[in-house]
Amino acid sequence: MDATMQAETSPLLRLPTELRLIIYEHLLLPFVSTNAAGEINTPKRGPRITASEYHEYEMGSNSNAFASGPRTLRIRTMDPTSLPPTRRTKYHIRSDRFRTRTTMTTYALQQNPGLHTAILQTCRQCHAEAAELLYSSYTFDFDTHVEAVIPFLADLTPIARASISSVALIKRALPYVKEFDRAEWHSACEYMATELTIPTLRLSLGVVAGKPGPNGWVDVPELTVDHFRLVQPRSAIAGVEFEWAEQLMWMRGLRAMHVRAIIEHCPPPESETMAFWVSFSKSIEGAFSDWIRGIMLA
């Protein structure tokens, strides 16, 4: 059925465009109340998801900048034991305690704030009109579930994918990153740099940070921007790899970028690698943020 016949038969398409946009807003931008953590107070029950691999003990100084962004949809990897029949792209994850066994699963929306996305499936015209509103109005937050980035984005139509204006990621604690973590991060950054509209994109980057002992970072030396300039000709400093930062820079030319530390407690460092990581952790919202934002912002 072509657009002319649809308009003749559909009461919705016979409405003025301004009225259709109001209807889309009610369906796709519902009013929701949230608590101090940004969680929906009365969410629809979501699927079981795999747990994040960090515990944030305290908020960094840049946390408020994250909260001030667009409303958020949390995209997470589903618990493989509760996987329902689905047409979504499936992928393998490391599913046991020691991350040695792989299991097939897919992604899901952690909390539905009351979206009625079926309107996008009614016809091509409704999809074209409503997709831009939906995908440009939310931050799509993947947390550490970087493996879900490509399946989620690849399942979208080109119109929807091009409309995404805000993405949030969290980088796992650097000393504990595995080879498959590196591969997933590499692939996600490469895909986003190619498929998203970078000049209109806002990126929120969280980096898991280590804060040792009762004194925290009191006596820990802080890194400077000059330290991070050494990263570009090298893949690691003091045993801490930084290829992930170079891969993130494939998305340079961003409209906006915010960086914050996800602060975990850690034991006092007993090696050069851990000592450097703790110094880096202290510097995430300072010199590291200044350095990477200076490169990535348009």
N, C-alpha and C positions, 0 to 999 in steps of 0.2 A: 504494500500500500504506500503510494507516494505521499509527500507532505500535503498536497492540495486535498486529496481524498481524506487524509487524517483530520485536517482542519475542518472539513465539511461534516465529518461524523462524530468528532470528539467535542463535547461541551467545554472541556478544559482548554483545548486549543483555540476555541472560538472566543475565549476571554481575552481582554487586552493583556499585553505582555506584563504591564505593571502589576496586574492582579495575580497573574501566574507566579511572579516572583514573590509576592507576599505569601502565597500558598506554599511555595517551596521553602520559604524561611520558617514557616510554622512546622513543616515536616522535618526539616534538616537542621535547624538551629533552635532547638527547643530551649526554653528557659529551665535551668537547673540550678539548685543551690548546692554549694560545696563547703567542705570543712576547711580548716586551716591548712591541711596538707594538699588541698586541691582535689580531694576525692569526692565523688558524687554522694550526697547524703542518702538518696533513695535510688540507687542504681538498679537496673534490671539485673537479675542473677546472671552472671557471666560463666563461661566455661572454666574448667580447671586448667591452669597454666603451669608451666615449669617455673620454678623459683629463680629469682635473681641471685647472683653469686656474690653478693656483698650485703653488708648491713651498715647503713648510714647512722653513725653514732651522734654526729652533730652536724648542724647546717653550716655551710661555708658562707662567706660574706656576700657572694654573688647569687645566692639562692632566690632572693626576691626578684632578680631580673628574669629568672625562668618563669616565675609565677605571673609576671606582668604580660606575658605573651598571649597569643591566641588561645582559645579554649582547646583542650587536648583530648585526643583519642589515643588510648594506649593499645598498641598492637603487640601481642605477645605470642610466643610459641606455646601451643597447647600441650598439656600432659598427654603423652601417647596412650596412656591407659584409658582415656576418656574420648578418644577420637571418634566422632560420628561420621556417617557417610557425607561426603562433601565434594563439590566440584573445584574447590580451591587447590592450587598447586601444593603438592606435598614435597617434603624434603626430609633428609636424615639429620638427626641430632645425636649428640653423646648423651646417653640417658641414664647411665648408672652412676653410683657415687664417685667412682674413680674416672669417669668419662672415658671408658675403654670400649663400651658397647654402643652400637648405633641402632636407632629405632626410627621408623617412619612417622611423621606427624605433619601438622600444618599450623598456620597462624590463626589468631582469633582476636576479636575486640574484647579487651578485658572487662570493661564496664560500658554498657550501652546507655547513654544519657537520654534515650527516648527518640533515637533516629528512626525515621520511616523511609528507608532507602528504596523501597519497592517502586517509588515514583520514577526512579531512574530507568526502570526496566519497561516502562509502558510503551515508549516509542523513541525514535532517534531524536526528535525535536525536544522532548522533555529531558532526555539524557543530556543533550548539549546545553540546555538552559540551566539544569539543576546541578550538573557535575561541577561546573566552575564555582558555583556558590558553595557546595559542600567541601570540595577539596582545597579551596583557597581560604576557608574560614577556620580550619583546625590545624593544630600542631599534631603531626603523626609521630608519636613517641614510641621508639622501639626499645628503650632501655639498653640492656646488654644483649638483647635478642637480635643481634646483627644478622643471624642466619635467616631471619624472617623478612629482611628488607627486600631482597630480589623477588621472592615469591609474591609478596604483597604488591609491589609496584608492577610486576609483570602481569598480574591478573587484572590490572586496571586498563581501561580504554586509553588510547593516546590523548583524548581530550581531558580525561580525569587526571592522568599522570602529569600532563603539562600544567595543570591548574594548582598542583601542590605548592604551597608557599612557605611551609614551615615543617622542619624535621628535627627530632631530638634523638640523640644517641648517647650511650655511656660506654667508655672504654674500660675494659677490665683492668685490674691491678697489673701493672707492667711486669713485675718479676714472675708472675704465675701464668702468663699467657702461653698457650700451647700452639703447636704448629697449625692445627686445624682452626684455632682462633684467628691466627694471622691470615690464613687463606680466606676465611669468611669475611674478615674486615677488608682485605684487598678487593675481593669480588664486589662487596657492597659499595665501596667508594668508587670503584670503576663504573659500576652500573649507574649510580646516582649522578656522577659527573657527565655521563653520556645522555641519560634519559630525562633528568629533571631540568627545569628552567632556572639555571643557576642565578642569573641577574635579579630574579625576583624572590630568591630563596632565603629564608632565615634559618640558620643552623644553631641549635642549642647542644653544646658538647659538655657532657659530664665526664670527669676522669677520676677513677677510684684512687684515693690518696691514703697513704699510711701515716698515722700519727702515733709515735711510740711512747710507752711509759707514762708515769704520772705528770711529767713536765712537758709532754707534748713536743712542740717545735721551739721551745724557749732557747735552747742552745744550738739549734740546727742552723747551719749557714744557708742562706737563701741564694738561689741561682740568679743570674742576670740575663738580659736579652743576649749578650755576647756569648754566653754558654750555649744558648739554643741555636745561634748562627753556625755553630760547629756541626749541627745535625745534618745540614744539607749535603756536605761532602762525605758524611759517614752514616752508617746504618745503625750504630749503637754508640753510647757513651758509658764508660764504666760498666759494661755488661748489660745495660738497659737499652733495649732496642727501640729505635725511633722511626723505623720505616712506616709505621702506622700514621705518623704525622705527615710524612711526605705523601702518602697515599690520600690522606684527607685533603691535601693541597691541590689534588686534581679538581676540586670543586672551587678553586679560587675565582673571585669575582662575585662573591655573595653580597646580597643586600644588607644582611645583618648577621652577627655571630655573637653568641654569649658562651662563656666558658666558666665552669664552676668545679670545685673539688667535691667529690663524694667521699667524705672523711670516715675512714675505718680506723679502729685501734690496731696496732701492730706491735710485735716485740721490738725491743731495742736492736738496732742493726749491729750485726757481727761480721759483716763482709763489706767489701767496697761496693758491690752491687746494691745491697740493701741500704747502705749509707747514702748512696747517690739517689736512690728512689725516694728516700725520706726527704732529702733536700729538694728534689723535684716536686714532691707532694706539697711542700710548703710554698713552692713557687707557682703552682698551677694558676691561681687567680691573680698572680702578679706578672712576673717576667714572661712566663709561658703564654699567658693570655695575650699580653702585649705583642709578643713575637708572632704568634700564629694569626692573630687578628690583623696585624699589619700586613701580612702576606695575602690573606684570604679575602679581605673586604675589597669591594670595588672602589 
